[in-house]
Each structure stands twice: as structure tokens, then as C-alpha cells.
Amino acid sequence: MRDAGAVPMHGGNLARAALLEATATFMVGLIVAGEDPSAMFAPVAQMGAPQ
């Protein structure tokens, strides 16, 4: 991640790996289709504090 210029973040334990993989596959499919996946999510500043 760091070699690509990105900053890794904690996404949970391995129990969530299948969810992450499915979400990434869905997002890549949107990108390949010419869509903007970020348009589906509210900006982080508008999400509020984590519970």
C-alpha cells in the first residue's frame, strides 16, 4: 500500500475479509463500467463520529 502512495487503514479482523472482497469486487465493476462508486457514499465529514 505504502509503495503505491496509499495509507493503509484498519478495516477489521479476518472475519470481515469476505465482506471486503465482495465490496471491492462490486466497486471495481462500477469503475470498469464507467461509473463513480464514490457517488454512492456520503463524505466522511457528514457521517458523524463512530459509535
Helices and strands as residue ranges (DSSP letters): G 2-4, G 14-16, H 17-32, G 37-40, G 44-46
